Amino acid sequence: METCRTKIEEIFQYIAKNIYRYSYDLFSGKYCVEAFQMLPRLK
């Protein structure tokens, strides 16, 4: 349970650090792709 929470926090921290890029890519659909590509690297 704690491990899952940690991974979720890492994801939000990663997004927060790149919020300027994600807020722009959100409209082009790149956010979903990059998010799924990012998940395996956190595991």
N, CA and C of each residue as an Amber inpcrd file, in Angstrom:
protein
   129
   0.8390000  -1.1960000   0.0000000   0.0000000   0.0000000   0.0000000
   0.8820000   1.2570000   0.0000000   1.8750000   1.2520000   0.8610000
   2.7600000   2.4120000   0.9580000   3.5790000   2.5780000  -0.3180000
   3.9650000   1.4280000  -0.9030000   4.7450000   1.4870000  -2.1310000
   3.9320000   2.1280000  -3.2440000   2.6680000   1.7500000  -3.3320000
   1.7990000   2.3160000  -4.3680000   1.6500000   3.8150000  -4.1630000
   1.4730000   4.2250000  -2.9250000   1.3270000   5.6490000  -2.6320000
   2.6000000   6.4040000  -3.0130000   3.7440000   5.7980000  -2.7550000
   5.0130000   6.4390000  -3.0730000   5.1380000   6.6520000  -4.5710000
   4.7590000   5.6430000  -5.3400000   4.8470000   5.7550000  -6.8000000
   3.9300000   6.8550000  -7.3020000   2.7360000   6.9470000  -6.7250000
   1.7860000   7.9850000  -7.1280000   2.3650000   9.3670000  -6.8300000
   3.0050000   9.5040000  -5.6760000   3.5940000  10.7900000  -5.3120000
   4.7400000  11.1350000  -6.2630000   5.5060000  10.1010000  -6.6790000
   6.6040000  10.3420000  -7.6150000   6.0630000  10.8360000  -8.9460000
   4.9330000  10.2600000  -9.3570000   4.3180000  10.6690000 -10.6250000
   3.8950000  12.1300000 -10.5590000   3.2330000  12.5140000  -9.4610000
   2.7700000  13.8950000  -9.3290000   3.9460000  14.8610000  -9.2280000
   5.0240000  14.4340000  -8.5690000   6.2010000  15.2910000  -8.4700000
   6.8290000  15.4810000  -9.8420000   6.8380000  14.3850000 -10.6300000
   7.4080000  14.4530000 -11.9740000   6.5930000  15.4070000 -12.8370000
   5.2660000  15.2890000 -12.7390000   4.3780000  16.1560000 -13.5180000
   4.5240000  17.6030000 -13.0570000   4.6350000  17.8010000 -11.7540000
   4.7500000  19.1530000 -11.2100000   6.0280000  19.8320000 -11.7140000
   7.1070000  19.0320000 -11.8440000   8.3710000  19.5940000 -12.3150000
   8.2890000  19.9650000 -13.7970000   7.4090000  19.2830000 -14.5190000
   7.3030000  19.5150000 -15.9560000   5.9410000  20.0770000 -16.3320000
   5.2970000  20.7620000 -15.3600000   3.9250000  21.2410000 -15.5470000
   3.8210000  22.1920000 -16.7290000   4.8370000  22.9850000 -16.9770000
   4.7840000  23.9290000 -18.0970000   4.7060000  23.1980000 -19.4220000
   5.3770000  22.0230000 -19.4910000   5.3680000  21.2570000 -20.7350000
   4.0850000  20.4450000 -20.8500000   3.6480000  19.8750000 -19.7250000
   2.4470000  19.0410000 -19.7520000   1.1920000  19.8700000 -20.0080000
   1.1170000  21.0530000 -19.4480000  -0.0610000  21.8900000 -19.6410000
  -0.2250000  22.2270000 -21.1220000   0.8900000  22.2580000 -21.8430000
   0.8360000  22.5370000 -23.2830000   0.5340000  21.2560000 -24.0570000
   1.2200000  20.1590000 -23.7190000   1.0370000  18.8920000 -24.4190000
  -0.3260000  18.2680000 -24.1390000  -0.9840000  18.7380000 -23.0800000
  -2.2880000  18.1820000 -22.7270000  -3.2640000  18.3210000 -23.8950000
  -3.1320000  19.4360000 -24.6020000  -4.0670000  19.7150000 -25.7040000
  -3.6910000  18.9450000 -26.9660000  -2.4370000  18.5270000 -27.0640000
  -2.0010000  17.8040000 -28.2610000  -2.0680000  16.2920000 -28.0480000
  -2.4210000  15.8740000 -26.8350000  -2.5630000  14.4480000 -26.5610000
  -1.2590000  13.7700000 -26.1940000  -0.1770000  14.5320000 -26.0880000
   1.1120000  13.9280000 -25.7600000   1.1740000  13.5050000 -24.2940000
   0.3480000  14.1620000 -23.4530000   0.3960000  13.8820000 -22.0140000
   0.1130000  12.4180000 -21.7220000  -0.9570000  11.8810000 -22.3110000
  -1.3410000  10.4940000 -22.0470000  -0.2350000   9.5380000 -22.4720000
   0.3450000   9.7870000 -23.6380000   1.3900000   8.9160000 -24.1540000
   2.6090000   8.9440000 -23.2400000   3.0600000  10.1340000 -22.8860000
   4.2550000  10.2500000 -22.0560000   4.0090000   9.7070000 -20.6540000
   2.7850000   9.8490000 -20.1620000   2.4610000   9.3590000 -18.8280000
   2.5820000   7.8410000 -18.7820000   2.0580000   7.1710000 -19.8070000
   2.1230000   5.7090000 -19.8260000   3.5530000   5.2290000 -20.0550000
   4.3310000   6.0070000 -20.7900000   5.7310000   5.6460000 -21.0190000
   6.5470000   5.8570000 -19.7500000   6.0750000   6.7590000 -18.8990000
   6.8040000   7.0910000 -17.6800000   6.5630000   6.0620000 -16.5760000
   5.3690000   5.4750000 -16.5440000   5.0130000   4.5510000 -15.4660000
   5.9800000   3.3770000 -15.3130000   6.3520000   2.6820000 -16.3840000
   7.2630000   1.5390000 -16.2390000   8.6080000   1.9180000 -15.6220000
   9.0580000   3.1430000 -15.8600000  10.3610000   3.5600000 -15.3300000
  10.3150000   3.7770000 -13.8210000   9.1210000   4.0300000 -13.2850000
   8.9990000   4.2690000 -11.8420000   8.9220000   2.9600000 -11.0610000
   8.5370000   1.8860000 -11.7140000   8.3610000   0.6090000 -11.0130000
   9.7080000   0.0020000 -10.6450000
